[in-house]
Amino acid sequence: MNKKYTLLKTDTNESWDGKILFRIKAKVAFGTVLKGELGGYIEAEVNLGISGDAWVYGDARVSGDARVYGDARVSGDARVSGDARVSGNARVSGNAWVYGDAQVYGNAQVSGNAQVSGNAWVSGYAQVSGNAQVSGNAWVYGNARVYGNARVYGDARVYGDAWVYGDAQVSGYAWVSGDAQVSGDVWVSGDAWVSGDAQVYGNAQVSGNAWVYGNADLLVITPIGSRNGTLTFTKSDMSAATGCFRETIEVFAMAVVKTHGDNQHAKAYLKAIELAMVVFGL
């Protein structure tokens, strides 16, 4: 029996697909909610847990088979629909929309105009905000942040203290982790990894099975070249190293052209040099 709240049949709203939703009113005090306090709108009791401190505030709407439970809060003009789940201490606010089979839980926050959809998961202390979109089977967790106009989709993973922002896109089976930052118009796709303290920004693209990791003084890319080797750039001495070769980046560029001409390996190496210059801020 629901002793937590009641649905007000005289105060209604509509969901995005035209379903009738009812404003909720607390029957008892719980958490920060007072007895008699009005909440947002839900379609039916299945949408909001009758145990825990979960609540729908303001003009927020929860519909379909979506569920908000635990100590989760949905507020502002946010929408939760489809088969979505918002639980734990999660917060969905602003104009955010969580739908499909998406799950937002733990201490995660989804705000602004952000959208979380498909089978996406947002968990831990992760934050998705701005106009960001997380969709498909993507996971955003840990202390990760996705914001701006960024998109994370496919089977991508963004976690740790990683940030993805600007117009960046992370897709496929790509992983962005650690303290890595991906921003600007960057695309990270395929089975690529960006980790450690690496920064990828500007108009760079990291794809295939590439790895980019390291810190402000180090950039490592692998696999690359005809032998699928590892290429390491070091900012302190402006060097490039691969296999037994270690020279300045300038000498490395000349060696690439001499050895590979304009074939696909040369193009990959030269793009890697461009990326190193961007990452090192040169």
C-alpha positions in Angstrom: 0.0 0.0 0.0 1.3 3.4 -0.9 1.6 5.5 2.2 4.1 7.8 0.7 2.3 10.0 -1.8 -1.0 10.3 -3.8 -1.7 11.2 -7.4 -3.9 14.3 -7.8 -6.5 13.5 -10.5 -7.3 17.2 -10.8 -3.8 18.4 -11.6 -2.5 16.8 -14.8 0.1 17.3 -17.4 1.2 15.4 -20.6 4.2 13.3 -21.4 6.2 13.9 -24.6 4.0 11.2 -26.3 0.7 12.6 -25.1 0.1 10.4 -22.1 -1.8 11.9 -19.1 0.4 12.4 -16.0 -0.7 13.3 -12.5 1.0 15.6 -10.0 2.1 13.9 -6.8 1.5 15.0 -3.2 3.4 13.7 -0.2 1.2 11.9 2.4 4.0 11.9 5.0 7.3 13.7 5.6 10.4 11.9 4.4 14.0 13.0 3.5 13.7 16.7 2.6 10.1 16.4 1.6 7.3 17.8 3.9 3.9 16.3 4.4 1.5 17.8 1.9 4.3 19.0 -0.4 3.5 18.9 -4.1 5.9 17.2 -6.5 6.2 16.7 -10.2 4.2 14.5 -12.5 4.1 10.7 -13.0 1.9 8.5 -15.0 1.3 5.8 -12.4 2.7 4.5 -9.1 5.1 2.2 -10.9 7.1 5.3 -11.9 8.1 6.4 -8.3 9.2 4.1 -5.5 7.0 4.0 -2.4 10.0 3.3 -0.2 13.2 5.3 0.2 13.4 9.1 -0.3 13.0 9.1 -4.1 11.0 12.1 -5.3 10.0 13.9 -8.5 10.1 17.7 -8.0 8.9 20.8 -9.8 7.5 20.2 -13.3 9.6 17.1 -13.9 7.8 14.2 -15.6 8.2 10.4 -15.3 6.2 8.2 -17.6 6.0 4.9 -19.4 7.6 2.0 -17.5 10.4 4.3 -16.2 11.2 4.1 -12.5 12.7 6.5 -10.0 13.5 4.8 -6.7 16.0 4.6 -3.8 17.0 8.1 -2.9 17.0 9.4 -6.4 15.7 12.9 -7.4 14.3 14.1 -10.6 13.7 17.9 -10.8 13.3 21.0 -12.9 11.8 20.2 -16.3 13.6 16.8 -16.5 12.0 13.8 -18.2 12.4 10.1 -17.5 10.6 7.8 -19.8 10.6 4.5 -21.6 12.1 1.7 -19.5 14.7 4.0 -17.9 15.8 3.6 -14.3 17.0 6.4 -12.0 18.1 5.0 -8.6 20.5 5.3 -5.7 21.4 8.9 -5.0 21.3 9.9 -8.6 20.1 13.3 -9.7 18.4 14.2 -13.0 17.6 17.9 -13.3 17.3 20.9 -15.6 15.9 19.9 -19.1 17.7 16.6 -19.0 16.0 13.5 -20.6 16.7 9.9 -19.6 14.9 7.4 -21.7 15.0 4.1 -23.5 16.6 1.4 -21.3 19.1 3.9 -19.9 20.2 3.6 -16.2 21.4 6.5 -14.0 22.4 5.4 -10.5 24.9 5.7 -7.7 25.7 9.4 -7.1 25.5 10.2 -10.8 24.2 13.6 -12.1 22.5 14.3 -15.4 21.6 18.0 -15.9 21.3 20.9 -18.3 20.0 19.7 -21.7 21.8 16.4 -21.5 20.3 13.2 -22.9 20.9 9.6 -21.7 19.3 7.0 -23.9 19.5 3.5 -25.4 21.1 1.0 -23.0 23.5 3.7 -21.6 24.7 3.6 -18.0 25.7 6.7 -16.0 26.9 5.7 -12.5 29.3 6.5 -9.6 29.9 10.2 -9.3 29.8 10.8 -13.0 28.2 14.0 -14.4 26.6 14.4 -17.8 25.5 18.0 -18.5 25.1 20.8 -21.0 23.9 19.4 -24.3 25.8 16.2 -23.9 24.4 12.9 -25.1 25.2 9.4 -23.9 23.5 6.7 -25.8 23.7 3.2 -27.2 25.5 0.8 -24.8 27.9 3.5 -23.6 28.9 3.7 -19.9 30.0 6.8 -18.1 31.1 6.2 -14.5 33.6 6.9 -11.7 34.2 10.7 -11.5 34.0 11.1 -15.2 32.4 14.2 -16.8 30.7 14.5 -20.2 29.5 18.0 -21.0 29.2 20.7 -23.7 28.0 19.2 -27.0 29.9 16.0 -26.4 28.6 12.6 -27.5 29.4 9.2 -26.0 27.8 6.3 -27.8 28.1 2.8 -29.2 29.9 0.6 -26.6 32.2 3.4 -25.5 33.4 3.8 -21.9 34.3 7.0 -20.1 35.5 6.6 -16.6 38.0 7.5 -13.8 38.4 11.2 -13.7 38.2 11.6 -17.5 36.5 14.6 -19.2 34.9 14.6 -22.6 33.6 18.0 -23.6 33.3 20.5 -26.4 32.1 18.8 -29.6 34.1 15.7 -28.9 32.7 12.3 -29.8 33.7 8.9 -28.3 32.2 5.9 -30.0 32.6 2.3 -31.0 34.5 0.3 -28.3 36.7 3.3 -27.5 37.7 3.9 -23.8 38.6 7.2 -22.2 39.9 6.8 -18.7 42.3 8.1 -15.9 42.7 11.8 -16.0 42.4 12.0 -19.8 40.7 14.9 -21.5 39.1 14.8 -24.9 37.7 18.1 -26.2 37.2 20.3 -29.2 36.0 18.5 -32.4 37.9 15.3 -31.5 36.7 11.8 -32.5 37.8 8.8 -30.5 36.4 5.6 -32.1 36.9 2.0 -32.9 38.9 0.2 -30.2 40.9 3.2 -29.3 42.0 4.0 -25.8 42.9 7.4 -24.3 44.1 7.2 -20.8 46.5 8.5 -18.1 46.9 12.2 -18.2 46.6 12.4 -22.0 44.9 15.3 -23.7 43.4 15.1 -27.2 41.8 18.2 -28.5 41.4 20.4 -31.6 40.3 18.5 -34.7 42.2 15.3 -33.9 40.9 11.8 -34.6 42.0 8.7 -32.7 40.6 5.5 -34.2 41.1 1.8 -34.9 43.1 0.1 -32.2 45.1 3.2 -31.3 46.2 4.0 -27.8 47.0 7.5 -26.6 48.2 7.7 -23.0 50.8 9.4 -20.8 50.9 12.9 -19.3 51.7 16.4 -20.3 55.3 15.5 -21.3 54.5 12.2 -22.9 52.3 11.0 -25.7 52.2 7.3 -26.7 50.4 6.0 -29.7 50.0 2.3 -30.5 49.7 0.3 -32.8 51.0 2.4 -35.7 53.2 1.8 -38.7 53.9 -1.2 -40.9 54.9 -3.3 -37.8 52.0 -2.1 -35.6 54.6 -0.7 -33.3 54.5 1.9 -30.5 55.4 5.6 -31.2 56.4 7.8 -28.2 56.7 11.6 -28.3 58.5 13.4 -25.4 57.9 17.1 -25.0 61.0 17.9 -22.9 63.4 17.0 -25.7 60.9 17.1 -28.6 61.8 13.6 -29.5 60.0 10.8 -31.3 60.9 7.1 -30.6 59.7 3.9 -32.2 61.6 0.6 -32.1 65.3 1.4 -32.0 64.8 4.8 -33.6 64.9 7.9 -31.4 65.5 11.3 -32.8 64.0 14.8 -32.8 60.4 15.1 -34.1 61.8 17.1 -37.1 64.3 14.3 -38.0 61.6 11.7 -37.5 59.3 13.5 -40.0 62.0 13.5 -42.6 62.7 9.9 -42.0 59.1 9.0 -42.4 58.9 10.7 -45.8 62.1 9.1 -46.9 61.1 5.6 -45.9 57.4 5.6 -46.6 56.8 8.3 -49.2 53.1 9.1 -49.1 51.7 5.7 -48.3 49.2 5.0 -45.5 52.0 4.5 -42.9 53.5 7.9 -43.7 50.1 9.5 -43.4 49.5 7.9 -40.0 53.0 9.0 -38.7 52.5 12.5 -40.0 49.0 12.7 -38.4 50.6 11.5 -35.2 53.1 14.3 -35.3 50.3 16.8 -35.8 48.5 15.3 -32.8 51.7 15.6 -30.6 52.0 19.2 -31.5 48.4 19.8 -30.4 48.7 17.8 -27.2 52.0 19.6 -26.3 50.5 23.0 -27.1 53.0 23.8 -29.8 
